[in-house]
Amino acid sequence: MLYELFNHGSHHQADTPDNGRRAILPPSRAESLAAGPLLALLDTALLKLAPDLAVGLTAAYVKAGFERARLVQVLATAASKLGNDPHNQELGLCLLEDYLRTQAAGRDRLLLACAKHTAGHRKYGDPHEAYRRFAEALDLAGG
């Protein structure tokens, strides 16, 4: 039974359109940017729901060797702001928690996965509504 479930799951993933390996293509100008401007572009890409751009910018940041704490903060904040379905926000945050807890080789892929999920998971209604209400209730600037 377990084998059948696993087999069914793998076929589902293989047959889902747009699944599979993709080239990660940072924007050409991204490699020449300092950490701050690169993170600002990433934040915009995440909140505009541009998953391929968000992954590319995250990859450029990682490749440049910038410290990861600021990147994790931008990814976590965007994951918290987007959506009105908490388990989707939770998945992005869990990827970051896994990144922070593991010492495995290739752990930076978890950052790419967080960017992809946060900007790319299916959202219903206005994905900014919940955060906007929160920001208004707490009188946060730039809500």
Buried (B, 14 or more C-beta within 10 A) or exposed (E): EEEEEEEEEEEEEEEEEEEEEEEBEBBEEBEEBEBEEBBEBBBBBBBEBBBBBBBBBBBBBBEBEBEBEBBBEBBBBBBBBBBBBEEBBBBBBBBBBBBEEEEEEEBBBBBBBBBBBBBBBEBEEEBBEBBEEEBEEEEEEEB
